[in-house]
Amino acid sequence: MCFSATASFTAGAGLLLVGAATARQVRRRPELPFALIPLLFAVQQLIEGALWLTFPDKAPWLNTALTYAYSLFSHVLWPIYVPLAVLLIEPPGWRRKALIAFSVAGIAVGTWLLYAMARYGIVSRPTGRHVEYVSPHFFAAVAMTLYLLSTGVSLLFSAHRLVKVFGLLALLSFAAAYAFYALWFISVWCFFAAVLSGVVYLHLRNPRVGLHQRVPDTRSHGARARSASQLH
């Protein structure tokens, strides 16, 4: 997290518990990627906790490795992973087509940021009680727009009410982090999003709450098909 090693480790440990409880709620295989979001945030927070321990000028090689590991989550994984995870749990309809478009945008920005990290490098440094990640790259406004579309706006197109709530809260936290912690935006917003990932658990406890479209029951359909064939 953005305040200290202790805070990051505490957040990571708490998210491990939430993530384990969330994973136990999975009823169908397509739900698994979405259910893993809290666990992935837990790993990210634990990485940043370990990164704090490398400041100032302790184990430079480990600092570099942890900086890149954290940035692979924040810059690359989330814009690609989030819209794809939501797409997998979405029932058939126009919303799936919209989520496919968001997934393409996420893949594009994630690939670009990965290239920028490899080409120009990325460094982390403590400033006050926060970690600042510095990675120079071009087309920053375009990259930020595509990132926001894939990690936040895409969730608003879900048919699931709590998924939309997750997306709305992520966008609000984005605005708050940028307004008050612009210099440390990456670290602060990732922490906010990690805390909000508890909404994933609430959704998986009852995935049909607020669903705009009824999800086809494939098992019932198969049973009806077998019954019809037996009558013939």
Residue pairs with C-beta under 8 A, 6 or more apart in sequence:
1 7
1 8
1 11
1 45
1 48
1 49
1 187
1 191
1 194
2 129
2 130
2 131
2 181
2 184
2 187
2 188
2 191
3 129
3 130
4 52
4 129
5 49
5 50
5 52
5 53
6 49
7 49
8 45
8 46
8 48
8 49
8 52
9 45
9 46
9 49
11 45
11 191
11 194
11 195
12 42
12 43
12 44
12 45
12 46
12 49
13 42
13 46
14 42
15 38
15 39
15 41
15 42
15 45
15 194
15 197
16 39
16 42
18 38
18 42
18 197
18 198
18 201
19 36
19 37
19 38
19 39
19 40
19 41
19 42
20 39
21 201
22 35
22 37
22 38
22 39
22 200
22 201
22 204
23 32
23 35
23 36
23 39
25 35
25 201
25 204
25 205
26 32
26 35
26 204
27 204
27 207
30 88
30 89
31 88
31 89
31 204
31 207
33 81
33 84
33 85
33 88
34 85
34 86
34 88
34 89
34 200
34 203
34 204
35 200
35 204
36 85
37 81
37 82
37 85
37 197
37 200
38 194
38 197
38 198
38 200
38 201
40 73
40 77
40 81
41 190
41 193
41 194
41 197
42 194
43 73
44 70
44 73
44 74
44 190
44 194
45 190
45 191
45 194
47 66
47 69
47 70
47 73
48 66
48 70
48 131
48 187
50 62
50 66
51 63
51 66
51 67
51 70
51 124
51 131
52 126
52 131
54 60
54 62
54 63
54 66
55 63
55 125
55 126
56 126
63 124
64 123
66 124
67 122
67 123
67 124
67 133
68 117
68 122
70 124
70 133
71 117
71 122
71 133
71 135
71 186
72 114
72 117
73 190
74 133
74 186
74 190
75 110
75 113
75 114
75 117
75 122
75 135
75 186
76 110
76 111
76 113
76 114
76 117
77 110
78 110
78 151
78 193
79 105
79 106
79 107
79 109
79 110
79 113
79 146
79 147
79 150
79 151
80 103
80 106
80 107
80 110
80 150
81 106
82 106
82 150
82 151
82 154
82 155
83 99
83 102
83 103
83 105
83 106
83 150
83 151
83 154
84 103
84 106
86 99
86 154
86 155
86 158
86 163
87 96
87 99
87 100
87 103
89 158
89 160
89 163
89 207
90 96
90 99
90 158
90 159
90 160
91 159
91 211
91 213
91 214
91 215
91 216
92 213
92 216
93 159
93 213
95 157
95 158
95 159
95 213
98 154
98 157
99 154
99 157
99 158
102 149
102 150
102 153
102 154
102 157
103 150
103 154
105 146
105 149
105 150
106 146
106 147
106 149
106 150
106 151
106 154
108 146
109 143
109 146
109 147
109 150
110 150
112 137
112 139
112 143
113 135
113 137
113 143
113 147
116 135
116 136
116 137
116 138
117 135
119 137
120 135
120 136
120 137
121 135
122 133
122 134
122 135
123 133
123 134
123 135
124 131
124 132
124 133
124 134
125 131
125 132
125 134
126 132
127 183
127 184
130 181
130 183
130 184
130 187
130 188
131 184
131 187
132 183
132 184
132 187
133 186
133 187
137 143
148 171
148 174
151 170
151 193
152 167
152 170
152 171
152 174
153 167
153 171
154 167
155 163
155 164
155 166
155 167
155 168
155 170
156 164
156 167
156 168
156 171
158 164
158 167
159 211
159 212
159 213
160 203
160 207
160 209
160 210
160 211
161 209
161 210
161 211
162 199
162 202
162 203
162 209
162 210
163 203
164 210
165 199
166 196
166 197
166 199
166 200
166 203
169 196
169 199
170 192
170 193
170 196
173 189
173 192
173 193
173 196
174 189
174 192
176 192
177 185
177 188
177 189
177 192
178 185
178 189
181 187
181 188
203 209
208 215
